[in-house]
Amino acid sequence: MASSMNLSLTDELRKFVNSRTGDASPYATPSEYLRDLIRRDMESQEIVAHVGRGLDDLAEGRFSEKSILDIAGEE
């Protein structure tokens, strides 16, 4: 379910958001632009967590002798 959120921006931030939206942009509205930024941030956090889990595995001696190409070929 979607819900709305009011957001206050400085004039500088609002001008920047406006420059990233409109006819010459892939984002028709400021809302589309901000939603995409949030989604990208969420994906980045997932990647950081995944890498962290991998580092934990290495620290605990859990690793594979396979190369990344071997692992990718298994999918």
N, CA, C and O of each residue as an XYZ file, in Angstrom:
300
protein
N       0.837     -1.177      0.000
C       0.000      0.000      0.000
C       0.882      1.241      0.000
O       1.824      1.335      0.787
N       0.589      2.169     -0.857
C       1.361      3.407     -0.944
C       0.863      4.409      0.079
O      -0.326      4.470      0.392
N       1.781      5.179      0.582
C       1.413      6.273      1.463
C       2.225      7.491      1.058
O       3.246      7.372      0.381
N       1.775      8.634      1.468
C       2.469      9.859      1.072
C       3.320     10.371      2.223
O       3.095     10.045      3.388
N       4.313     11.191      1.854
C       5.217     11.785      2.829
C       5.517     13.202      2.362
O       5.829     13.424      1.192
N       5.425     14.123      3.244
C       5.809     15.496      2.920
C       7.294     15.646      3.200
O       7.814     15.099      4.173
N       7.965     16.386      2.344
C       9.408     16.531      2.450
C       9.769     17.991      2.266
O       9.373     18.619      1.284
N      10.517     18.525      3.207
C      10.991     19.905      3.087
C      12.409     19.890      2.541
O      13.263     19.152      3.033
N      12.655     20.699      1.531
C      13.976     20.813      0.921
C      14.418     22.266      0.940
O      13.600     23.185      0.889
N      15.718     22.451      1.012
C      16.242     23.808      0.849
C      16.009     24.230     -0.602
O      15.749     23.391     -1.464
N      16.102     25.516     -0.863
C      15.941     25.992     -2.236
C      16.955     25.344     -3.167
O      16.635     24.994     -4.303
N      18.181     25.187     -2.675
C      19.236     24.576     -3.490
C      18.882     23.133     -3.851
O      19.030     22.729     -5.004
N      18.414     22.354     -2.870
C      18.041     20.971     -3.147
C      16.839     20.900     -4.074
O      16.799     20.057     -4.969
N      15.873     21.760     -3.876
C      14.685     21.758     -4.738
C      15.064     22.082     -6.182
O      14.551     21.454     -7.108
N      15.946     23.041     -6.384
C      16.399     23.378     -7.740
C      17.097     22.183     -8.383
O      16.915     21.909     -9.569
N      17.899     21.475     -7.584
C      18.593     20.309     -8.121
C      17.598     19.224     -8.518
O      17.692     18.670     -9.614
N      16.650     18.917     -7.641
C      15.636     17.907     -7.963
C      14.873     18.314     -9.211
O      14.623     17.483    -10.084
N      14.507     19.567     -9.303
C      13.788     20.050    -10.490
C      14.629     19.898    -11.751
O      14.095     19.629    -12.827
N      15.942     20.068    -11.622
C      16.818     19.936    -12.794
C      16.932     18.484    -13.253
O      17.309     18.224    -14.395
N      16.608     17.534    -12.369
C      16.711     16.114    -12.692
C      15.393     15.520    -13.174
O      15.318     14.328    -13.471
N      14.372     16.335    -13.251
C      13.055     15.854    -13.649
C      12.503     16.684    -14.799
O      12.964     17.798    -15.050
N      11.526     16.140    -15.487
C      10.880     16.871    -16.566
C      11.072     16.208    -17.908
O      11.457     15.041    -17.990
N      10.803     16.957    -18.954
C      10.803     16.411    -20.317
C      12.154     15.851    -20.762
O      12.193     14.850    -21.479
N      13.242     16.464    -20.361
C      14.567     16.031    -20.814
C      15.194     15.007    -19.869
O      16.391     14.738    -19.965
N      14.425     14.443    -18.980
C      14.931     13.525    -17.964
C      14.147     12.216    -17.998
O      13.005     12.186    -18.457
N      14.754     11.142    -17.517
C      13.986      9.889    -17.414
C      12.918      9.946    -16.324
O      12.065      9.062    -16.253
N      12.952     10.962    -15.484
C      11.990     11.102    -14.395
C      11.000     12.215    -14.725
O      11.384     13.371    -14.905
N       9.742     11.857    -14.799
C       8.712     12.840    -15.135
C       8.417     13.769    -13.960
O       8.083     14.939    -14.149
N       8.544     13.234    -12.743
C       8.183     14.023    -11.566
C       9.267     13.906    -10.497
O      10.044     12.951    -10.498
N       9.319     14.869     -9.593
C      10.250     14.758     -8.467
C      10.006     13.487     -7.644
O      10.957     12.890     -7.140
N       8.768     13.077     -7.506
C       8.464     11.859     -6.744
C       9.118     10.638     -7.374
O       9.672      9.801     -6.661
N       9.067     10.521     -8.694
C       9.713      9.393     -9.373
C      11.214      9.397     -9.115
O      11.812      8.357     -8.839
N      11.810     10.569     -9.208
C      13.244     10.709     -8.986
C      13.619     10.292     -7.564
O      14.559      9.519     -7.375
N      12.906     10.786     -6.582
C      13.211     10.475     -5.188
C      12.964      9.006     -4.867
O      13.734      8.403     -4.119
N      11.904      8.419     -5.418
C      11.660      6.989     -5.203
C      12.814      6.156     -5.771
O      13.243      5.183     -5.152
N      13.314      6.541     -6.949
C      14.426      5.807     -7.543
C      15.685      5.937     -6.690
O      16.416      4.963     -6.514
N      15.941      7.127     -6.160
C      17.101      7.305     -5.285
C      16.992      6.414     -4.052
O      17.978      5.807     -3.634
N      15.816      6.333     -3.477
C      15.606      5.497     -2.293
C      15.806      4.023     -2.641
O      16.446      3.287     -1.890
N      15.260      3.595     -3.778
C      15.441      2.191     -4.187
C      16.915      1.861     -4.393
O      17.380      0.797     -3.983
N      17.648      2.771     -5.028
C      19.082      2.545     -5.254
C      19.842      2.478     -3.928
O      20.764      1.676     -3.777
N      19.459      3.310     -2.982
C      20.097      3.281     -1.673
C      19.811      1.949     -0.978
O      20.697      1.372     -0.348
N      18.581      1.468     -1.092
C      18.224      0.175     -0.504
C      19.070     -0.940     -1.113
O      19.569     -1.807     -0.396
N      19.232     -0.915     -2.442
C      20.056     -1.922     -3.114
C      21.502     -1.836     -2.647
O      22.147     -2.863     -2.434
N      22.015     -0.623     -2.486
C      23.396     -0.439     -2.018
C      23.577     -1.023     -0.624
O      24.593     -1.655     -0.336
N      22.590     -0.811      0.236
C      22.674     -1.348      1.595
C      22.660     -2.874      1.579
O      23.343     -3.509      2.383
N      21.884     -3.466      0.668
C      21.860     -4.926      0.542
C      23.224     -5.446      0.100
O      23.683     -6.478      0.589
N      23.869     -4.739     -0.818
C      25.193     -5.139     -1.292
C      26.203     -5.036     -0.163
O      27.016     -5.942      0.022
N      26.165     -3.951      0.593
C      27.084     -3.777      1.719
C      26.896     -4.908      2.733
O      27.875     -5.460      3.237
N      25.647     -5.250      3.028
C      25.377     -6.335      3.979
C      25.888     -7.663      3.444
O      26.446     -8.461      4.197
N      25.702     -7.910      2.148
C      26.163     -9.156      1.530
C      27.690     -9.262      1.606
O      28.227    -10.318      1.942
N      28.377     -8.172      1.296
C      29.837     -8.171      1.369
C      30.282     -8.390      2.811
O      31.242     -9.118      3.066
N      29.587     -7.764      3.745
C      29.911     -7.955      5.160
C      29.783     -9.410      5.586
O      30.626     -9.930      6.317
N      28.720    -10.062      5.124
C      28.544    -11.488      5.437
C      29.672    -12.308      4.818
O      30.153    -13.265      5.425
N      30.093    -11.936      3.609
C      31.209    -12.629      2.968
C      32.505    -12.449      3.748
O      33.281    -13.393      3.894
N      32.738    -11.251      4.244
C      33.940    -11.011      5.047
C      33.885    -11.806      6.356
O      34.901    -12.327      6.818
N      32.697    -11.893      6.944
C      32.531    -12.719      8.148
C      32.858    -14.176      7.846
O      33.524    -14.850      8.633
N      32.379    -14.660      6.686
C      32.680    -16.042      6.286
C      34.185    -16.254      6.175
O      34.710    -17.261      6.651
N      34.874    -15.316      5.553
C      36.332    -15.438      5.413
C      37.011    -15.444      6.775
O      37.916    -16.241      7.022
N      36.571    -14.554      7.654
C      37.173    -14.477      8.984
C      36.973    -15.776      9.767
O      37.799    -16.137     10.605
N      35.883    -16.467      9.489
C      35.584    -17.732     10.170
C      36.121    -18.938      9.405
O      35.872    -20.082      9.787
N      36.858    -18.682      8.325
C      37.451    -19.779      7.566
C      36.486    -20.480      6.624
O      36.786    -21.569      6.135
N      35.341    -19.880      6.363
C      34.366    -20.472      5.443
C      34.562    -19.829      4.072
O      34.162    -18.686      3.849
N      35.174    -20.568      3.167
C      35.366    -20.059      1.807
C      35.422    -21.219      0.840
O      35.517    -22.378      1.245
N      35.362    -20.905     -0.431
C      35.358    -21.920     -1.475
C      36.643    -21.825     -2.285
O      37.220    -20.749     -2.439
N      37.071    -22.941     -2.787
C      38.239    -22.967     -3.669
C      37.865    -22.591     -5.099
O      38.739    -22.397     -5.944
N      36.567    -22.487     -5.366
C      36.087    -22.156     -6.713
C      36.320    -20.675     -7.016
O      36.296    -19.823     -6.127
N      36.545    -20.402     -8.295
C      36.669    -19.009     -8.716
C      35.268    -18.420     -8.901
O      34.280    -19.152     -8.952
N      35.197    -17.123     -8.999
C      33.906    -16.461     -9.226
C      33.300    -16.924    -10.548
O      32.078    -17.020    -10.667
N      34.138    -17.211    -11.539
C      33.642    -17.700    -12.823
C      33.046    -19.093    -12.684
O      32.042    -19.409    -13.323
N      33.667    -19.933    -11.845
C      33.107    -21.272    -11.579
C      31.731    -21.132    -10.929
O      30.777    -21.797    -11.334
N      31.637    -20.288     -9.947
C      30.369    -20.105     -9.233
C      29.311    -19.526    -10.150
O      28.161    -19.964    -10.121
N      29.683    -18.545    -10.965
C      28.724    -17.927    -11.889
C      28.234    -18.941    -12.913
O      27.078    -18.883    -13.332
N      29.095    -19.870    -13.322
C      28.722    -20.888    -14.287
C      27.759    -21.932    -13.740
O      27.132    -22.656    -14.514
N      27.632    -22.023    -12.427
C      26.736    -22.994    -11.796
C      25.278    -22.534    -11.831
O      24.365    -23.338    -11.640
N      25.064    -21.250    -12.073
C      23.697    -20.723    -12.025
C      22.915    -21.031    -13.260
O      21.748    -20.651    -13.363
